[in-house]
Amino acid sequence: MIAVTYGIIAVVFVVLGIGGIMYLDHRFSASVGDRPFTVNGRRVESDDPFVLRQFKKFYALRVAYSLALLVLLFVVVSHVG
């Protein structure tokens, strides 16, 4: 039964992780609109300072979301069993 619980927890956290990051990427794209930019890994190339500020903001949100999920994972797993 514990293995099933860990399996469910794993699936939920993978979905939350991928879905949350995809949602934040969508919000970044929607916030900059039609302004030209290119994303190369963890860097964005653009001449527009608004795009650079938005990218830094959403990148910080992605990091914070990932860390929050990691902490939540440790809390949930520590209460199983």
Kinemage of the C-alpha trace (Angstrom):
@kinemage 1
@onewidth
@group {chain A} dominant
@subgroup {mainchain}
@vectorlist {calphas} color= white
{ca met a 1} P 0.000 0.000 0.000
{ca ile a 2} L 2.875 2.355 0.738
{ca ala a 3} L 4.343 1.721 -2.722
{ca val a 4} L 1.025 2.702 -4.323
{ca thr a 5} L 0.950 5.878 -2.245
{ca tyr a 6} L 4.489 6.767 -3.345
{ca gly a 7} L 3.496 6.098 -6.954
{ca ile a 8} L 0.514 8.428 -6.705
{ca ile a 9} L 2.666 11.100 -5.052
{ca ala a 10} L 5.252 10.778 -7.838
{ca val a 11} L 2.669 11.150 -10.595
{ca val a 12} L 1.033 14.139 -8.914
{ca phe a 13} L 4.329 15.950 -8.398
{ca val a 14} L 5.523 15.303 -11.958
{ca val a 15} L 2.253 16.691 -13.315
{ca leu a 16} L 2.407 19.684 -10.964
{ca gly a 17} L 6.024 20.347 -11.885
{ca ile a 18} L 5.672 20.153 -15.651
{ca gly a 19} L 2.261 21.823 -15.709
{ca gly a 20} L 3.326 24.665 -13.444
{ca ile a 21} L 6.458 25.442 -15.425
{ca met a 22} L 4.497 25.308 -18.687
{ca tyr a 23} L 1.902 27.669 -17.200
{ca leu a 24} L 4.593 30.136 -16.086
{ca asp a 25} L 6.180 30.004 -19.550
{ca his a 26} L 2.780 30.687 -21.095
{ca arg a 27} L 2.242 33.662 -18.773
{ca phe a 28} L 5.676 35.046 -19.718
{ca ser a 29} L 4.876 34.729 -23.408
{ca ala a 30} L 1.494 36.376 -22.908
{ca ser a 31} L 2.993 39.220 -20.856
{ca val a 32} L 5.548 40.217 -23.509
{ca gly a 33} L 3.035 39.889 -26.336
{ca asp a 34} L 4.402 40.397 -29.838
{ca arg a 35} L 7.741 41.858 -28.780
{ca pro a 36} L 10.691 40.093 -30.414
{ca phe a 37} L 12.810 37.789 -28.232
{ca thr a 38} L 14.729 34.535 -28.422
{ca val a 39} L 15.202 32.152 -25.492
{ca asn a 40} L 18.463 30.210 -25.445
{ca gly a 41} L 18.476 27.913 -22.428
{ca arg a 42} L 18.430 30.122 -19.347
{ca arg a 43} L 19.106 33.320 -21.295
{ca val a 44} L 16.879 35.559 -23.320
{ca glu a 45} L 18.126 37.609 -26.236
{ca ser a 46} L 16.220 40.805 -26.919
{ca asp a 47} L 16.838 44.499 -27.371
{ca asp a 48} L 13.717 45.369 -25.412
{ca pro a 49} L 14.370 46.075 -21.690
{ca phe a 50} L 10.758 45.162 -20.835
{ca val a 51} L 11.286 41.638 -22.154
{ca leu a 52} L 14.489 41.286 -20.112
{ca arg a 53} L 12.756 42.433 -16.906
{ca gln a 54} L 9.818 40.116 -17.499
{ca phe a 55} L 12.136 37.182 -18.173
{ca lys a 56} L 14.039 37.785 -14.926
{ca lys a 57} L 10.757 38.023 -13.017
{ca phe a 58} L 9.296 34.834 -14.475
{ca tyr a 59} L 12.599 32.979 -14.129
{ca ala a 60} L 12.607 33.866 -10.418
{ca leu a 61} L 9.010 32.630 -10.189
{ca arg a 62} L 10.017 29.346 -11.862
{ca val a 63} L 12.841 28.835 -9.362
{ca ala a 64} L 10.585 29.673 -6.412
{ca tyr a 65} L 7.871 27.316 -7.710
{ca ser a 66} L 10.376 24.504 -8.130
{ca leu a 67} L 11.765 24.980 -4.629
{ca ala a 68} L 8.255 25.134 -3.160
{ca leu a 69} L 7.365 21.856 -4.875
{ca leu a 70} L 10.556 20.271 -3.559
{ca val a 71} L 9.797 21.349 0.005
{ca leu a 72} L 6.197 20.191 -0.359
{ca leu a 73} L 7.422 16.836 -1.667
{ca phe a 74} L 9.633 16.330 1.385
{ca val a 75} L 6.753 17.264 3.711
{ca val a 76} L 4.282 14.921 1.990
{ca val a 77} L 6.722 12.000 1.811
{ca ser a 78} L 7.704 12.403 5.451
{ca his a 79} L 4.069 11.899 6.481
{ca val a 80} L 3.535 8.687 4.496
{ca gly a 81} L 3.594 5.459 6.374
